[in-house]
Amino acid sequence: MKNHLKELIASSPQRRISYHDYMDAVLYTPNIGYYVREKEKIGSRGDFYTSGNVGDAFGRSLARWFVYLIKMCGVSPRIIEVGAGDGKLAYDILVFIKEMEPLIWDSLTYMLVDGSPYHRKIQQERVGMFKQAVSVASLEKWTKVNGIVFSNELFDALPVHVIEKYKGALVEVFVAEKEGDLVEVREPLVNPGILSYLTERNITLNERQRYEVPLKMVQEYENIISHIDSGMLLTIDYGYTEREWKEPTHLQGSLRGYYQHEMIKDPLMYPGDMDLTTHIHFDTLIEIGKRKGFSNQGLFLQNEFLIKAGILEELKDHQGTDPFSKTAKRNRAIRGLIVPGGFSEHFRVLLQSKNLAEDAKILPE
């Protein structure tokens, strides 16, 4: 990967590349990028956890809500998971519906969308026994989708441009090479896409404040919603509103790495071997969705959403004294998803709908 980066930098006209191009290279270069190569990324042997890997209650709670949407809100029994990763979440959702809702199961289609050949291979091993499940590389062949489209920690993994207010002027931060090491360099901000994004959203920065501009997120989100004719769009991720981005604690932005479950502040370390992530811009997703005919149904803390979706139904009576029993560990995992300060604390859930009945109650009361 380091040789690949050196070649990219050396071949660029000004011998530096944007953070967007750096992230795209280290995360998605075929065969050697972090997300596409054959390497465990999620779980104890990877670099990070997702909510879906903390037991099966997260997936079962989503499935319970999906069933509610299908039965009570008239949503079609088609579920599309964008960025399906290793298929663990899909497996938990499919098992719940198979066990609890045989009528829906018989008419269900579940599509796992992931651009990584390695992930699609793992998905096939995990959910290939279900005729309802199909793995695809993209949504391009699927148009006028009716159903439920969702993602879990998808947008935070997309490349971003990094800008900063430096000595009173806006600059873009680039990646260059100096004496064999990767280093940051600042250049005047001239990218028209970035300037347009800042102008449209009236973004202003304080001196030395950094800010990630998610042009790729906008592109991917617009692509996803362009395929949806009716149904529910669910986005689970960590991120901020525009008001929160202005808080002093976020002056250095949110780009960081995760390597062997340790947070790494320097995104230039371990290129190709480390996950890179940023907090997403929820207000941007809401704004674009409204322009494209989607109704904003609310932005929730993840633990708040999970309780509304019925995660408490997953708790089991436990009379034993063994704290390491299967039931005890599972109950602890569920509590970790819903208690203040637990796993859900940094995650939010954005609900958007299109062409649903005006009186449809998208969350159980």
N, C-alpha and C positions, 0 to 999 in steps of 0.2 A: 504493500500500500504506500509506503514512504516513497518508493521509486516512482510509483504512479503519480503521486502528488507533485514530486519534483518535476516530472515531465509536463504536467499540467501548468505548473507555475512558469517553467522555462519557456513553454510554447505560447504563453499569453503575451499580448503585445507589450504590456507594461510590467511583465514578470511578477504579477500578483493576481490572485483570484478572489472573488467575493466570498463571504462566509456561506452564501447560498451554494456556490459551486463547490466549496470545500465540504460542506455537509452532504451534498448530493454525491460527491465522490466517495467519502469514507463510509457512507451508509448504504449506497445503492449501486455502486459499480459492480457489474456482473462478475460473479465468482469470488470477488475479494471484498465487496462491501459488507458492512456489519450485518445488515438485515437480510442479505441474499445468500450469504455463504452458509455452508453446513456447519452450524454451531448452535448449541443450546444457548438461548438468550434469556428465557423466562424461567423463574423458579430457583430452587436452591443451588442448582449447578449452572445457573446463568448469571446475569448481572442485575436483574431487577425482578420485582413481582408486579402483577396486575391484580385487580380485584377478582378477576375470574380464576386466578390461581390460588386464592385463599379459600380452599374447599370448594364445594359445589353450590352453596347457598346463593351466591351472587347470580349464577346462571339460572338456577331454579326460580329465583325471584323475578328475573327478567322474563322467563318463560311464563310464569303465572300472570304477569301483566300483559304479555303478548296474547295469551289466551283471552284475557278480559277484553282487549281491543277487538279481537276477532268475534267474540260472542256478543258483546254489548255495544260496540261502536260500528259494527259492520265492516271492519277492515278485512281485506282479503287474506287468506291463509298463506301468504308468501312472506318469508323472512329473508332479508339480505344483510349479511354481516360484512361490512367493508373493512378490510384490514384484519382478517380472521386469524392471523398468526398461526399458532400451533394447533388450533381446532379444539382446545380444551373447553372454551366457553360454548362453542357450538354443540359439543357432545353433551354438556350438562343441560342445555336448553332442549335438545332433541330427546334425551332420556325422560325428562319431566313430561313433555307433551305426549310421548309414547305411553307412559305409565298412567297419566291422569286424564288425557283427553283423546280417546281412540277415534272419535268421529273427526276431530280436527286433524289428527295424525294421518288419516287416510287421504286427506286432500291437501296435505301440507307440502310446500316446496321450501327448502332451506338452501340458500346459495352462500357459499364462502368465497369471498373475493380477496385475493392476495397476489401481488406481483412476484413473490418469491417462489421459485420452483422448489426450493427446499421445504418451505412451509406447506406448499400444496401436497408434497409427498407425505409429510407428517399428518396433514389433515386426512388424506386418503386412508392412512393406517388407522386413524382414530375414529372416523365417522363413515368410512367406506361401506360398512355393513348396512347402512341406512339408505334405502332407495330414494328417500326424500332429499338427501344431501348431494350437492354438486359443487365441486371446486372450480373456480374460473380465475383467470389472471386479471380480468378487468370487466367493467360493466358495458363496454362498447356495444356489444351485440344485444343488449337488453334495453328496450325502450318502452315508454309508457307503463312503467311499473306501478302496480297496485298492490299495496301491502305495507310491510314494516321494513324500513331501512335503518340500520344502526351501526355505530362504530364505538369501539372502546379503546381509548388512547391511540387514535389514529393521527389526528392533526398535530399533536405535540411532537411527532417524529418526522415532520416534514421540514425541508430546508428553509431557512429564513435569511434575509439580509439584516446586517447589524449596522445601526447608525448611532451617532453620538453627537451631542452638542459640545464642541471643543473650541475653546477660546472665542466663544460667541457665535460660532458658525456651525452649521450642520455638516458633518462629514460621514462618509461610509467607511467602515472598518473592513480592511482586506487582509488576506493571508499571503505572506511572502516567505522566502527562504533567505536565511542569513547564516553563513558559516555552517551549513548543514542542518540548522534548526529551523523549525517553523516559527514565524513571528508575525505579529500584527502590524499593519501600517494604516495610517489614516489618509484619506484623499477627499477632496471636495465632493459633496453630494451632487451628482448630476443625473443619476438614473431616473428617467421620466416616470417609470412605474412606481418607484418609491415616492417621488415628489407628489404624484397624483394621489396615492394612498393617504399621505399625510394631509394634503389639502382637503380631500373629500371628508376626512374625519376630524379636521381641525385639531390635529395633534401638535402640541408644542412641548419642547423639552427644556429642562433646567440645565445649567452648566454642568458638564461631565456626566450627564445622564445618558444611559444607553437604552436602546429600544430595538426590539426585533420586529421587522416588517415582514409579514407572512404572505408574500405574493403567491407562493406555491399553495398555501392553504386556501386562498381565495379561488385559485384555478381549480383545485381538486374538489372543493365544496360546490362550486358552480357546475362542475361536471357531474357530480353525484345528483344534485337536485334536478338537473336537466333530464334525468331519466325517470323521475317520479311523476306520475300522473295523479295519483291520489294515495292517501294513507298517512303514516306517521314516520317522522324522521327523528331519531334519537341520537344525540351526541354526548358521549361520556368522556370527560377529559379533565385535566387541570388547567386552569387559566384565570384570567382576570377580566373585569369590566374596564372600560376606559378610565373611569374614576379611580379604580384601584391601581391602575398602572402609574398614576401620578403620585402615589404615596411614597414618602422618602425611602422606605425599605426596599423599593424596587428600582432605585436609581441605577443599579448596575445591570439591569435587565434580568433575564431568566435563563439564558443559554448555559447549559451545564452538561456534564457527562455522568454516566453511571457505569462503574467498572467493578465487578465482583462485589456488588451491593454497597459500594462506597460512592458517595457523591463527590465528583471531581469538578472543581470550579474552573479549571483551565480546559477549554474545549479542544485545545491543540494536543493534548496528551493522548497517547494510545490510539492514534488514528487507525480506524478499521477494526480495532479490538474493543471499542467502547461505545456504548449507546450515547447518543446525543439527543437532547430534548429541550423544548422551550414551553412556556405557558402560552396557551392560545388566547385569541381575542374573541370572546363570546359576543361582544356587541357587534363585531363585524359580521359574524354568522347570522345574527338576528336581523341585521339591516339588509344583508343580501337576500335572505330568505323572504322578507317582506316584499322586496322588489320583484321576486319571482313567484309571488302568489301564495307563499306559505304564511300560516298564522302562528304567531309566537304563543305557545301554550305554557311557558314558564321556564325559568332557570332555577334549578333546585340544588341544594347541597346533596351530595350523593346519599348520605345516611337518611336525609329527609325523604328523598325519592324512594329508597329501598323500603322504608317503613310503609309508605303509601302503597308500594307495589306488593306488600305482603310478606316481607322477609321474616317477620315474627312467626309466621306459620311454619317456618322451617326449624324453629327451636323444638327440641325433644325433651320430654320428661326424663330426668336423670336422678335416680335415687342412690346410685352407687357412690362409693368413696374414692374410687380410683380416678385421679385427675388426668390420667393418661389414656383412659378408655376412649373408644372411637366417638361415643356420644358426647363425652365431656370436651374433647378437642374440637368437635364440630360446633358445639354451642359457643365455645370461646371464640372460634373464628367468626361466627355470626355476630357476637357482641362486639368484636373488633371492627366490624364493618359499620356498626350503627352508633357506638358510644362516642361522645365528644372526645377529640384527641386521638381517635382510632384511625384505621386505614383510610376511611372515607373523607377525612377532614379536608384534604386538599383537592378533592374531586367534585365536579359539578355535573349536572345532567341538564341538557337543553332539549326541550320538547318542542317540535314544530310539526304542524299538520297541513295537509292540503286536500281540499275538496271533501272534507268530512262534514257530516250533518252539523248544523250550527248548535244543536242542543246536545251533541255528543259529549259525555263526561269522560275525558280521557284518563282520569285517575279515579280509582274506587274511593268512595267516601268512608 
